[in-house]
């Protein structure tokens, strides 16, 4: 008898409730508690500083969570703060940032 563990995919992840903070790591759904006040305060300060720097120099875009970053079919994260350079703007979609396999998959086989 083999121990076969079910690995969830991005399609499964999309079916999760929006009122919870989830990430998909190696096919496992991971729930995170809400951030504490100091975390949110620091995040806001960082977002303002980084945004001012990036947008003032036209370097790219800065995002604050929640915004999915799809690293692979079984790895999806929601970083608190995300920078995408102008040179990598093609990885941004209306639904997420294609940070891994999907950007390669769109280009076809290597």
C-alpha positions, 0 to 999 in steps of 0.5 A: 500500500503506497502513501500517495498525498494529494497535491492541490493545484492553482485551479484548486487554490482559486476555489478557496474562500476569499475571507481567509489568507491562503498560500499554496506551497508544494501543493499544500494549502497553508493558512496564515493568520491576519497580520498584527498592527506593527506588521501593517504599520511597517508594511504601509511605511515600506509601501509608501517609501518604495512606491515613491522611489519606484514611481519617481524613477519609472522603474516598474510597479509596486503591489501590496497584498493580496495579489497572487504570485504564481510560481508553479502549478502547485506554488502560489504566494501572496507577498506582503509587498511586491516589486515588478520591474518595467522590464518584467512587466509582461509577467503581470496579468489582470488576475496575478503575477506569473512568477514562474512556470506560466511565463515559460509555458506561454513562450512554449516548449524550451 
